[in-house]
Structures are given as C-alpha cells and as structure tokens.
Amino acid sequence: MIETNNDMETTKGQKKRKRNKNPLSQARGKQNKHENVWFRRSNAGYSLFVQYYMNQPIGTISSAEGVKSGDATSSKEEGHKIGPKTGEGMQPKSGGGNSRAAKRRNKKKKGGKIQNTNSKTVDESALAVMTTDSSPTEVSSPPSLLESAYSKFEMLDDSPCHRNNVEFQSFLKAFSQPLPLSFRMRQFETASERRQMDNEVAEEVLAEFSDLVEAVQFGNTTLYRSKNRPSDVLCKENLSRISPDLKEFLQENSQNGVLARQEIGSMLPVVALHDVGAIRVGAKVLDVCASPGSKTLQALEIVGQNGRVVANDVSENRLITLRQALGRSGVSSSLLKRLHFSCQDGSRLQAPVTKSKSSGEKSKLKFDAVLCDVPCSGDGTCRKDKHILPMWKPNCGNDLHDLQLRILIRALQLVEVGGVVCYSTCTLNPIEDEAVVAAALSTIQASKDSKDGTKKKRPSPIVELLDWPSLPGDLVRRQGISSWKVAEFRADDQGDSSEGEIDIDDAEDIPKITWHDSYASATSQPPTCTISPTMWPPSNESSKDLHLEKCMRLWPQDRDTGGFFLALIKKNRDFKLK
C-alpha cells in the first residue's frame, strides 16, 4: 500500500497561490508588461538567441571544422564568438549623430518606416505581422527572423569569427523549421499482446502511409517519423491538409491505447533508463515533474502491473490535465491503478510512505529510477512553440538554475542506492544543463556519507555520471561540454529606452547581451536576474573528475529533431548534505 503526500484538495485561495508560484511563469515574467510587449513585437529575442549561442564554446550547438563532433576537448576553444569580450557589450557603428529617441520620432513622422544604417526601409506593420501565427513559408516565419537576426551582426564593428560556420547556420535553419511528426507504438505488459498489436498497426501504417512516415526501431518499441519530403515537412500544423486519413488514424489509435504521439527527444529518458536496467518490469519509478505525462505513461508501460509509478507536479491544474489525458490514453484500468499522483514542489518533495501488508510498519519509499525533466527555458522546443524565441532572454535560464539544481539534488536523495536519475531539459543552454549537473555532483561529493558521517576515501564517488547507452535508430549523441559562458540581458543598459521600443534594424538598437567572467563581476552591480556562483564552469581539475563529457546533447540539425539535453546519474551511496 502506498500513501502519497498529495495535497490536491485545496481551497480557492491556495489554488491562487500555487498558480502564482509557477517557476517557469515567474522566470519569463509578465508578458503584458509594457517593456515586454515592445520586446516581443520587435523580435529582439531572436537577436539575443543568436548572440548567446554564437558566443558559447564549440560543442554547445555545433562543431568546428577539423574538430571531431562531440569531442569534449573542443569546448575549451573560443567557439562562436561575436564582437564583445567577456564582461563587455558589443560596440555598434556610429548611428549618424541622431539619438535613438530622435530616430524613433522621425520614424513615426515617416509613416511607420524604420530607417536602418544600410538605408533600407522596413514597414513597421510587417514587423507586427511577424509575431502572429502563419505558415512556415510566409515572411513571418521563424526562418526569416533567425536569419535576419544572424545577418544584422554585419553592422557591428567586430563581425563574428564563425560567420561562415556552416554547421551553426544549419542549427539556425533546423530551429527555423516546424518539428516533423513522430509517434511510437505503446508497450504492453504481455509480450505476445504487444507484438500482435504492433504488427497489426505497423502493417496498416506502412501499407497506407508509407509515402509519409517510416518505421525505426527505437529501444524496445517502434517509432514512426516523417519522411523527408521535397516540399514541406509533415508536421502537426499541416497534417490535416496533407493527409486527413493519417490524422484520423492517429487520433483513433491514440485513444484506444495502441500508439502515443511523442517527440523523439522526449522518449530518450525512459529509453535510456530502461537500457541501463533502472526502469524494468516491477520497478518503482518517480517522475518529479510529470506534466504533460508522456514520460510517465512510457515508464508505466514498462513496469507493468507489478511495478509502480509516482507522478508529481507542483501545479494542481497540470495534474488535473494529466489525469484527463490518462483517461483518454486507452491504457487499461488495471495498469492505471499502478500510477499514483502527488502535488508538491519537486525541490522539497517528500517521499511517499509505504505500509507493509505483513507487519503493518510504515517506511519511506525509495525509487529504482527517477525521471527529472525539470522546468526550463525551453528553447529546444521552439520548433513547435512559436512563443519561445520572440521573448527569449538568457535571464530566464539564469532564474531557473537554482531551482533545477535543488530538484536534481532532491531526486538523488529519493533514488535507491544503485538506482539511476535521468536529468533532462528541452534546452541547449549550458547554464541549465551541464552547470546544474556539475553543481549537483560537486555539492554531493562535498557531503558526508550517511553511514558513519565521515569523509573517508572510498573507491567510488557518492554519485557519478554513467556512460550513455547505445542510441536507438540513427540518432547522434553529442558529448557534454565542460566550459561555457554566463550572460544576462540588462534592459537598462540598452541606452535611451524611454519609449520602450527596440529597432533591431538599427545597428545602435540591436539588443546587447552583457557577459560576466566571474560571480564577482556579475554582482558588482544589482543584477536583473538570479545570479548564482554555481552557474560558472568548474575548474579544469574538477572538470576532469566530473566527466561532464558523459552527458548527452541532441542537436536539431543532426537528425531533424528538437534540442534536448540528458544526463544519467547513478547513486552509489546514501549521503547527508551539510
């Protein structure tokens, strides 16, 4: 018997407080604030996104010519550096003598035309259109916006040293396209039933839609993904137009429990934990941040009716949505009985209490595997979420770093000795990825073993990164990096912003990122976001012991996927934090 610490029953006032504590909403800020409205309409987020990743070391999102892809040593190089040195802003060319405010007044007098330093005009109404919904082929599509932001740096005195880096441009191009359709066959506890259902569905899919999708063996299940098409890629947005029959097929078989529509990167945490033996038949699994529930169900299908899965989320509303999704999934009621819900802050999650049937004694449950897919800035999902890039700032990832670290450490406390935690994010920002993993490992290594309370030298670390198992299909694993840069966006440093507008077609008005080479320099003036010492990379000596190269980065340009980061961490001994 399991008793989860579930506080789903709350008063109306408590519900309101929980909604206000949504960490991702807090990090992104209020979207209707005046400065945020102008920031979004000007598409400044695209410019900051390009600046940020061009300045990160090689290995973050692309490799340099002559450097082996995924080689951890390549991250030591200077990378996609543009313009500013660490701790400095980019210095634009002269703006012809007029202040920014004067230029904006002149622009309004000229009927909404924006004059840039290259004497080209852009209709202001076109900029507004760029932020609305549209098809990928129109002028408002992400390709034109990312490519435009990339080209604007030609107006700077210091041009990018990797401007001709084809792979970086491939990264931008991949993120500018819609995410291809993918779905997988659900697993069943009875192998014969699973094979029968899979074979029947596979034959139907391949027979009727073989010109649209292809089958790939993905771990212990079958994955279907869009085929390369000469015109437009098959995705969620155009599925109704290209193949109404396939859409109907997916809807019908999603509801009867035969298949699940899931992004490729999202499948990897459960597949990896299964490959290392942590998620298996009869296992106990915790999903710390469960919503929307795709990984929860994926794990439940493997553990079967002899295992158990605890789905936790800080948001009561998201848990309600998750329950409703499970009801529509078509998964058997007997299997759903092995799923338990908890509504808690993942960083302070209390372990469920189990009661022995024989003795009646109660004890806290520990898990064989923990899924730790934390709240993140989410730029790896920009191919399917059009709201990410227009409001992108490095501040969002900085604000989430501390929470992500606390959740990961708590997950490592709740996993059983010998168990494995999979830490994952849908961002390629190293502040939310390797920086969190490095800080968690270092913090725990500095703690005491719970057995004797000493720091005796032992043959293995308390927790350690595992080598990544072989990847399913044709996916490409890029190694984790051990060096990265820390930045923030300071709106007050953008010059005259009295009117709250940013004109990214004006060289003087391109929003500029502030880089910090140390915690001391970052806190020398009041920061605009959360700044923590653990955001900076570890020393060279510490980095060698951590083996961050064992982490995995999924680049969108490699196999036409989203951006994703994963790390498998094994717990060798219990520990007590200082």
C-alpha positions as CSV (number, residue, x, y, z in Angstrom):
1,M,0.0,0.0,0.0
2,I,1.3,3.4,-0.9
3,E,0.4,6.8,0.6
4,T,1.4,9.8,-1.4
5,N,1.7,13.2,0.0
6,N,-1.0,14.6,-2.2
7,D,-2.4,18.0,-1.4
8,M,-4.8,18.0,-4.4
9,E,-7.7,19.1,-2.0
10,T,-7.1,22.8,-1.6
11,T,-9.1,26.0,-1.0
12,K,-9.7,28.5,-3.7
13,G,-7.1,30.9,-2.1
14,Q,-4.5,28.1,-2.0
15,K,-5.1,27.4,-5.7
16,K,-4.4,31.0,-6.5
17,R,-1.1,31.0,-4.6
18,K,0.0,27.8,-6.4
19,R,-0.6,29.3,-9.8
20,N,1.4,32.4,-8.8
21,K,4.3,30.1,-7.8
22,N,4.7,28.6,-11.3
23,P,8.5,28.8,-11.6
24,L,8.5,29.0,-15.4
25,S,6.0,31.8,-15.5
26,Q,8.0,33.7,-12.9
27,A,11.2,33.3,-14.9
28,R,9.6,34.5,-18.1
29,G,7.9,37.5,-16.4
30,K,4.6,39.1,-17.2
31,Q,4.0,39.1,-20.9
32,N,1.6,42.1,-20.9
33,K,4.1,44.5,-19.3
34,H,4.8,47.5,-21.5
35,E,8.5,46.7,-22.0
36,N,7.8,43.0,-22.7
37,V,5.2,43.9,-25.3
38,W,7.7,46.0,-27.2
39,F,10.4,43.4,-26.7
40,R,8.2,40.8,-28.3
41,R,6.9,42.9,-31.2
42,S,10.5,44.0,-32.1
43,N,11.6,40.3,-32.3
44,A,14.6,41.2,-30.0
45,G,14.5,37.7,-28.6
46,Y,15.8,36.3,-31.9
47,S,18.8,38.6,-31.8
48,L,19.6,37.7,-28.2
49,F,19.2,34.0,-29.0
50,V,21.7,34.2,-31.9
51,Q,24.2,36.3,-29.9
52,Y,24.1,34.0,-26.9
53,Y,24.7,30.7,-28.8
54,M,27.3,32.2,-31.2
55,N,29.3,33.2,-28.1
56,Q,29.1,29.8,-26.4
57,P,32.1,27.5,-26.9
58,I,32.4,25.0,-29.8
59,G,30.4,21.9,-28.8
60,T,27.4,23.7,-27.4
61,I,25.3,23.6,-30.6
62,S,27.8,22.9,-33.4
63,S,31.4,21.7,-34.0
64,A,34.2,23.5,-35.8
65,E,35.9,22.3,-39.0
66,G,38.6,19.8,-38.1
67,V,37.1,19.1,-34.7
68,K,35.5,15.8,-34.1
69,S,31.8,16.2,-33.4
70,G,31.0,15.8,-29.7
71,D,34.7,15.9,-28.6
72,A,34.7,17.3,-25.0
73,T,38.1,18.9,-25.6
74,S,36.6,21.1,-28.3
75,S,34.6,23.0,-25.8
76,K,37.8,24.7,-24.5
77,E,38.1,26.7,-27.7
78,E,36.8,30.2,-28.3
79,G,33.7,29.0,-30.2
80,H,31.1,31.1,-32.0
81,K,32.4,34.3,-30.6
82,I,30.9,37.6,-31.9
83,G,32.1,41.0,-31.0
84,P,32.1,41.5,-27.3
85,K,34.7,40.2,-24.9
86,T,33.7,38.7,-21.6
87,G,32.1,41.4,-19.4
88,E,31.7,43.8,-22.3
89,G,28.8,44.8,-24.5
90,M,29.0,44.9,-28.3
91,Q,30.0,48.2,-29.8
92,P,27.9,49.2,-32.8
93,K,28.9,51.5,-35.6
94,S,28.0,55.2,-35.5
95,G,24.4,56.0,-35.9
96,G,24.8,59.2,-37.9
97,G,24.5,61.7,-35.0
98,N,20.9,61.2,-34.0
99,S,19.8,59.8,-30.7
100,R,17.6,56.7,-30.6
101,A,14.6,58.7,-29.4
102,A,15.1,61.1,-32.3
103,K,15.2,58.3,-34.8
104,R,12.0,56.8,-33.4
105,R,10.3,60.2,-33.6
106,N,11.5,60.6,-37.2
107,K,10.3,57.0,-38.0
108,K,6.8,57.8,-36.7
109,K,6.7,61.0,-38.8
110,K,7.6,59.0,-41.9
111,G,4.5,56.8,-41.6
112,G,5.9,53.9,-39.7
113,K,9.1,53.3,-41.7
114,I,12.2,52.2,-39.9
115,Q,15.4,53.6,-41.4
116,N,18.5,51.4,-40.8
117,T,22.2,52.1,-41.3
118,N,22.1,50.5,-44.7
119,S,19.4,52.8,-46.0
120,K,16.8,50.0,-46.3
121,T,13.3,50.5,-45.1
122,V,11.1,48.1,-43.4
123,D,7.3,48.6,-42.9
124,E,6.5,48.7,-39.2
125,S,3.3,46.8,-39.9
126,A,5.3,44.0,-41.3
127,L,7.2,43.7,-38.0
128,A,3.9,43.4,-36.2
129,V,2.8,40.7,-38.6
130,M,6.0,38.7,-37.9
131,T,4.7,37.9,-34.4
132,T,1.4,36.4,-35.5
133,D,0.5,32.9,-36.5
134,S,1.5,32.0,-40.0
135,S,2.6,29.1,-42.2
136,P,6.4,28.3,-42.3
137,T,6.7,29.6,-45.9
138,E,5.4,33.2,-45.2
139,V,7.6,36.3,-44.4
140,S,6.6,36.0,-40.7
141,S,8.1,32.5,-40.4
142,P,11.0,31.8,-38.0
143,P,13.5,31.2,-40.8
144,S,13.4,34.9,-41.9
145,L,13.6,36.1,-38.3
146,L,16.5,34.0,-37.2
147,E,18.4,34.5,-40.4
148,S,17.7,38.2,-40.2
149,A,19.0,38.4,-36.7
150,Y,22.1,36.5,-37.8
151,S,22.8,38.9,-40.7
152,K,22.3,42.0,-38.6
153,F,25.7,41.4,-36.9
154,E,27.4,42.5,-40.2
155,M,26.6,46.1,-39.0
156,L,28.8,45.6,-35.9
157,D,32.5,46.6,-35.9
158,D,33.5,43.2,-34.7
159,S,32.0,40.6,-37.1
160,P,31.6,37.0,-36.0
161,C,34.7,34.9,-36.3
162,H,32.4,32.0,-37.2
163,R,30.2,33.7,-39.7
164,N,31.0,31.1,-42.3
165,N,30.4,28.2,-39.9
166,V,28.1,26.1,-42.0
167,E,27.0,23.9,-39.0
168,F,26.0,26.9,-36.9
169,Q,23.9,28.1,-39.8
170,S,22.4,24.6,-40.1
171,F,21.5,24.8,-36.4
172,L,19.6,28.0,-37.0
173,K,17.9,26.6,-40.1
174,A,16.8,23.5,-38.3
175,F,15.3,25.6,-35.5
176,S,13.5,27.7,-38.1
177,Q,11.6,24.7,-39.5
178,P,8.5,23.0,-38.0
179,L,9.1,19.9,-36.0
180,P,8.5,16.7,-38.0
181,L,5.7,14.4,-36.9
182,S,6.7,11.4,-34.7
183,F,4.8,8.8,-32.8
184,R,5.5,5.4,-31.2
185,M,3.8,2.1,-30.5
186,R,2.8,1.7,-26.9
187,Q,4.2,-1.2,-25.0
188,F,2.2,-3.8,-23.2
189,E,2.9,-6.0,-20.2
190,T,2.2,-9.2,-22.1
191,A,4.8,-9.5,-24.8
192,S,2.6,-11.6,-27.2
193,E,-0.1,-9.0,-26.9
194,R,2.4,-6.2,-27.6
195,R,3.8,-8.0,-30.7
196,Q,0.4,-8.7,-32.1
197,M,-0.8,-5.1,-31.7
198,D,2.4,-3.6,-33.0
199,N,2.4,-5.9,-36.1
200,E,-1.2,-5.1,-36.9
201,V,-0.7,-1.3,-36.6
202,A,2.7,-1.4,-38.4
203,E,1.3,-3.2,-41.4
204,E,-1.6,-0.7,-41.6
205,V,0.7,2.3,-41.2
206,L,3.3,1.1,-43.7
207,A,0.7,0.0,-46.3
208,E,-1.4,3.2,-46.3
209,F,1.1,5.9,-45.3
210,S,4.5,4.6,-46.3
211,D,5.0,7.6,-48.5
212,L,4.7,9.9,-45.5
213,V,6.2,8.1,-42.5
214,E,8.9,5.5,-41.9
215,A,9.4,2.9,-39.1
216,V,12.5,3.0,-36.9
217,Q,13.4,0.6,-34.1
218,F,13.6,2.8,-31.1
219,G,14.8,1.0,-28.0
220,N,12.2,-1.7,-27.3
221,T,9.4,0.0,-29.3
222,T,8.7,1.0,-32.8
223,L,9.0,4.7,-33.7
224,Y,7.4,6.3,-36.8
225,R,8.6,9.6,-38.1
226,S,8.0,11.8,-41.1
227,K,9.9,11.0,-44.2
228,N,11.9,13.7,-46.0
229,R,9.7,15.5,-48.5
230,P,10.8,17.7,-51.3
231,S,8.3,20.4,-50.4
232,D,7.1,20.8,-46.8
233,V,7.8,18.6,-43.9
234,L,4.9,16.6,-42.4
235,C,4.1,18.1,-39.0
236,K,1.3,18.7,-36.7
237,E,0.3,22.0,-38.3
238,N,-0.1,20.6,-41.9
239,L,-1.2,17.1,-41.1
240,S,-4.9,17.8,-41.8
241,R,-4.0,19.3,-45.2
242,I,-1.5,16.7,-46.3
243,S,-3.2,13.6,-45.1
244,P,-6.6,13.7,-43.3
245,D,-6.7,9.9,-43.2
246,L,-3.4,9.7,-41.3
247,K,-4.7,12.3,-38.8
248,E,-7.8,10.3,-38.3
249,F,-5.7,7.1,-37.9
250,L,-3.5,8.8,-35.2
251,Q,-6.5,10.1,-33.3
252,E,-8.3,6.8,-33.3
253,N,-5.2,4.7,-32.2
254,S,-4.1,7.3,-29.6
255,Q,-7.5,6.9,-27.9
256,N,-7.5,3.1,-27.9
257,G,-4.0,2.8,-26.4
258,V,-2.2,1.5,-29.4
259,L,0.2,4.4,-30.0
260,A,1.4,7.6,-28.4
261,R,2.3,10.9,-30.1
262,Q,5.6,11.9,-28.6
263,E,8.6,13.9,-29.6
264,I,11.8,11.9,-30.2
265,G,13.9,13.7,-27.6
266,S,11.1,13.2,-25.0
267,M,11.3,9.4,-25.5
268,L,15.0,9.2,-24.6
269,P,15.0,9.5,-20.8
270,V,12.8,6.4,-20.4
271,V,14.6,4.5,-23.2
272,A,18.0,5.2,-21.5
273,L,16.8,4.3,-18.0
274,H,15.4,1.0,-19.5
275,D,18.7,0.3,-21.3
276,V,20.7,0.6,-18.1
277,G,18.2,-1.6,-16.2
278,A,16.8,1.1,-13.9
279,I,13.3,1.0,-15.4
280,R,12.2,-2.6,-15.7
281,V,9.2,-4.8,-15.0
282,G,8.2,-4.4,-11.4
283,A,10.4,-1.3,-10.8
284,K,9.5,1.7,-8.7
285,V,9.7,5.0,-10.7
286,L,9.3,8.6,-9.7
287,D,8.5,11.3,-12.3
288,V,9.4,14.5,-10.4
289,C,7.9,17.0,-12.9
290,A,5.4,14.7,-14.6
291,S,3.2,17.0,-16.7
292,P,2.2,16.6,-19.5
293,G,2.7,12.9,-18.8
294,S,4.2,11.3,-21.9
295,K,7.2,10.0,-20.0
296,T,5.0,8.9,-17.1
297,L,2.9,6.7,-19.3
298,Q,6.0,5.4,-21.1
299,A,7.5,4.3,-17.8
300,L,4.2,2.8,-16.7
301,E,4.0,0.6,-19.8
302,I,7.4,-0.9,-18.9
303,V,7.0,-1.5,-15.2
304,G,3.6,-3.2,-15.7
305,Q,1.1,-4.3,-13.0
306,N,3.9,-5.4,-10.6
307,G,5.6,-2.0,-10.6
308,R,4.5,1.4,-9.6
309,V,4.9,5.0,-10.9
310,V,4.5,8.2,-8.8
311,A,3.7,11.2,-10.9
312,N,4.4,14.5,-9.2
313,D,3.9,18.1,-10.3
314,V,3.9,21.4,-8.5
315,S,0.8,22.6,-10.4
316,E,-2.6,21.2,-9.4
317,N,-4.0,22.3,-12.7
318,R,-1.4,20.4,-14.7
319,L,-2.0,17.3,-12.6
320,I,-5.7,17.6,-13.4
321,T,-4.9,17.9,-17.1
322,L,-2.6,14.8,-16.8
323,R,-5.4,12.8,-15.2
324,Q,-7.7,13.7,-18.0
325,A,-5.0,12.8,-20.6
326,L,-4.6,9.4,-19.0
327,G,-8.3,8.8,-19.2
328,R,-8.1,9.4,-22.9
329,S,-5.0,7.3,-23.5
330,G,-6.8,4.0,-23.8
331,V,-4.4,2.3,-21.3
332,S,-6.1,-0.4,-19.2
333,S,-7.6,0.5,-15.9
334,S,-5.6,-2.3,-14.2
335,L,-2.4,-0.7,-15.3
336,L,-3.5,2.8,-14.3
337,K,-4.0,1.5,-10.8
338,R,-0.2,1.3,-10.5
339,L,0.0,5.1,-11.0
340,H,-0.1,7.4,-8.0
341,F,-0.3,11.2,-8.0
342,S,1.5,13.8,-5.9
343,C,1.2,17.6,-5.9
344,Q,4.4,19.0,-4.4
345,D,7.4,21.3,-5.1
346,G,9.9,18.9,-6.6
347,S,12.8,20.6,-4.7
348,R,11.1,19.7,-1.4
349,L,9.3,16.5,-2.4
350,Q,8.5,14.2,0.5
351,A,8.9,10.5,-0.2
352,P,5.7,8.5,-0.3
353,V,5.0,6.3,2.7
354,T,4.5,2.5,2.2
355,K,2.8,0.2,4.6
356,S,3.9,-3.4,5.0
357,K,1.0,-5.9,4.5
358,S,2.5,-8.4,6.9
359,S,3.8,-6.2,9.7
360,G,1.9,-3.0,9.2
361,E,5.0,-1.0,9.6
362,K,5.4,2.2,7.6
363,S,8.5,3.3,5.8
364,K,9.5,5.9,3.2
365,L,9.7,4.6,-0.3
366,K,12.8,4.9,-2.4
367,F,12.9,4.5,-6.2
368,D,14.8,2.4,-8.6
369,A,14.7,5.2,-11.2
370,V,13.8,8.9,-11.1
371,L,12.8,11.0,-14.1
372,C,13.9,14.5,-13.5
373,D,12.7,16.5,-16.5
374,V,12.9,20.0,-14.9
375,P,11.2,23.3,-15.8
376,C,13.5,25.1,-18.3
377,S,13.6,28.0,-20.7
378,G,12.6,25.5,-23.4
379,D,14.4,26.9,-26.4
380,G,14.8,23.3,-27.7
381,T,11.0,23.3,-28.3
382,C,10.9,26.4,-30.4
383,R,10.2,24.3,-33.5
384,K,6.7,23.6,-32.1
385,D,6.2,26.5,-29.7
386,K,6.1,29.8,-31.5
387,H,6.1,31.8,-28.3
388,I,9.7,30.8,-27.2
389,L,12.0,32.8,-29.4
390,P,10.2,36.2,-29.5
391,M,10.6,36.5,-25.8
392,W,13.9,34.7,-25.4
393,K,16.4,36.1,-22.9
394,P,19.3,34.5,-21.1
395,N,17.8,35.8,-17.8
396,C,15.1,33.1,-17.9
397,G,17.6,30.2,-17.7
398,N,19.6,32.1,-15.0
399,D,16.4,32.4,-12.9
400,L,15.7,28.7,-13.2
401,H,19.2,27.4,-12.5
402,D,18.9,27.3,-8.7
403,L,15.5,25.6,-8.8
404,Q,16.8,23.0,-11.3
405,L,19.8,22.3,-9.0
406,R,17.6,21.8,-5.9
407,I,15.2,19.5,-7.8
408,L,18.1,17.3,-9.1
409,I,19.7,17.0,-5.6
410,R,16.3,16.1,-4.2
411,A,15.9,13.4,-6.9
412,L,19.3,11.9,-6.0
413,Q,18.2,11.8,-2.3
414,L,15.0,9.9,-3.2
415,V,16.5,7.3,-5.5
416,E,17.6,4.0,-4.1
417,V,21.3,3.2,-3.7
418,G,22.2,1.6,-7.1
419,G,19.4,3.4,-8.7
420,V,19.7,6.0,-11.5
421,V,18.4,9.5,-12.1
422,C,17.9,10.9,-15.6
423,Y,18.2,14.7,-15.5
424,S,16.9,16.2,-18.7
425,T,15.8,19.6,-20.2
426,C,14.5,20.7,-23.5
427,T,17.1,23.5,-23.8
428,L,20.7,23.6,-25.0
429,N,21.6,26.4,-22.6
430,P,24.6,25.1,-20.6
431,I,23.5,27.2,-17.5
432,E,20.5,24.9,-17.3
433,D,22.4,21.7,-18.4
434,E,26.0,21.0,-17.6
435,A,26.2,23.8,-14.9
436,V,23.3,22.1,-13.0
437,V,24.8,18.6,-13.3
438,A,28.3,19.8,-12.3
439,A,26.9,21.8,-9.3
440,A,24.9,18.8,-8.1
441,L,27.8,16.3,-8.3
442,S,30.2,18.7,-6.6
443,T,27.7,19.5,-3.8
444,I,27.0,15.9,-3.1
445,Q,30.7,14.9,-3.3
446,A,31.4,17.5,-0.6
447,S,28.7,16.0,1.7
448,K,29.1,13.2,4.2
449,D,28.3,9.5,3.8
450,S,25.3,8.8,5.9
451,K,26.8,5.6,7.3
452,D,29.5,6.9,9.5
453,G,29.3,10.6,9.0
454,T,32.9,10.9,7.7
455,K,34.6,11.8,4.5
456,K,36.7,8.7,4.2
457,K,38.3,8.0,0.9
458,R,36.2,5.4,-0.9
459,P,36.7,3.5,-4.2
460,S,33.8,5.2,-6.0
461,P,32.1,8.6,-5.7
462,I,28.8,9.0,-3.9
463,V,27.1,9.8,-7.2
464,E,28.5,9.6,-10.7
465,L,27.7,10.1,-14.4
466,L,27.1,6.9,-16.4
467,D,28.3,6.3,-19.9
468,W,25.5,6.8,-22.3
469,P,24.0,3.6,-23.7
470,S,23.8,2.9,-27.4
471,L,21.3,5.2,-29.0
472,P,18.3,3.8,-30.9
473,G,17.7,4.4,-34.5
474,D,20.2,6.8,-36.3
475,L,20.3,9.4,-33.5
476,V,23.6,11.2,-33.0
477,R,24.9,11.7,-29.5
478,R,26.9,14.9,-28.9
479,Q,29.0,14.9,-25.7
480,G,28.5,17.3,-22.8
481,I,30.8,20.4,-22.6
482,S,33.0,21.4,-19.6
483,S,33.3,25.1,-20.5
484,W,30.6,27.8,-21.1
485,K,29.9,31.5,-20.6
486,V,27.4,33.3,-18.4
487,A,25.4,36.3,-19.5
488,E,22.4,38.4,-18.8
489,F,20.3,40.9,-20.6
490,R,20.2,44.3,-19.0
491,A,17.4,46.4,-20.4
492,D,18.7,49.5,-18.5
493,D,22.0,49.3,-20.4
494,Q,20.3,49.5,-23.8
495,G,20.6,53.3,-24.0
496,D,17.6,55.6,-24.3
497,S,14.6,53.3,-23.9
498,S,12.2,56.0,-22.7
499,E,9.7,54.9,-25.4
500,G,10.2,51.2,-24.6
501,E,10.9,50.3,-28.3
502,I,13.7,48.3,-29.8
503,D,14.5,48.6,-33.5
504,I,16.6,45.6,-34.5
505,D,17.1,47.0,-38.0
506,D,19.1,49.9,-36.4
507,A,22.7,48.9,-35.6
508,E,22.6,51.1,-32.5
509,D,19.4,49.5,-31.3
510,I,20.4,45.8,-31.6
511,P,19.8,44.5,-28.0
512,K,23.1,43.6,-26.4
513,I,24.0,40.8,-24.0
514,T,26.2,41.5,-21.0
515,W,28.8,38.8,-20.4
516,H,30.3,38.0,-17.0
517,D,33.6,36.2,-16.5
518,S,33.1,35.7,-12.7
519,Y,30.5,35.8,-10.0
520,A,32.2,38.9,-8.5
521,S,31.8,40.9,-11.8
522,A,28.2,39.8,-12.2
523,T,27.3,41.0,-8.8
524,S,29.3,44.2,-8.9
525,Q,26.1,46.0,-9.8
526,P,22.5,44.9,-9.0
527,P,21.7,42.0,-11.4
528,T,18.5,41.9,-13.4
529,C,18.0,38.1,-12.7
530,T,19.2,35.4,-10.3
531,I,22.9,35.1,-10.3
532,S,24.5,32.1,-8.5
533,P,28.1,31.0,-8.2
534,T,27.2,27.5,-9.4
535,M,26.4,28.9,-12.9
536,W,30.1,29.2,-13.8
537,P,32.0,26.1,-15.1
538,P,34.2,24.1,-12.7
539,S,38.0,24.4,-12.7
540,N,39.9,22.2,-15.1
541,E,40.9,19.8,-12.3
542,S,37.4,19.4,-11.0
543,S,36.0,19.1,-14.5
544,K,38.2,16.0,-15.1
545,D,36.7,14.3,-12.1
546,L,33.1,15.1,-13.0
547,H,33.3,13.6,-16.6
548,L,30.7,16.0,-18.0
549,E,31.5,14.6,-21.4
550,K,29.3,11.7,-20.5
551,C,26.2,14.0,-20.7
552,M,24.3,14.0,-24.0
553,R,23.3,16.8,-26.2
554,L,20.8,16.3,-29.0
555,W,21.3,18.9,-31.8
556,P,18.3,19.6,-34.0
557,Q,20.4,19.8,-37.2
558,D,21.8,16.2,-36.8
559,R,18.5,14.2,-37.3
560,D,15.9,16.9,-37.7
561,T,14.7,16.8,-34.0
562,G,14.2,19.3,-31.3
563,G,17.0,20.4,-28.9
564,F,17.5,18.2,-25.8
565,F,19.9,17.5,-23.0
566,L,20.2,14.4,-20.8
567,A,22.5,13.0,-18.1
568,L,22.3,9.6,-16.4
569,I,23.5,9.8,-12.7
570,K,23.9,6.7,-10.6
571,K,23.8,6.8,-6.8
572,N,26.4,4.6,-5.2
573,R,25.9,5.5,-1.5
574,D,23.5,7.5,0.7
575,F,24.6,10.9,1.7
576,K,23.7,13.8,4.0
577,L,24.0,17.3,2.9
578,K,25.8,19.8,5.1
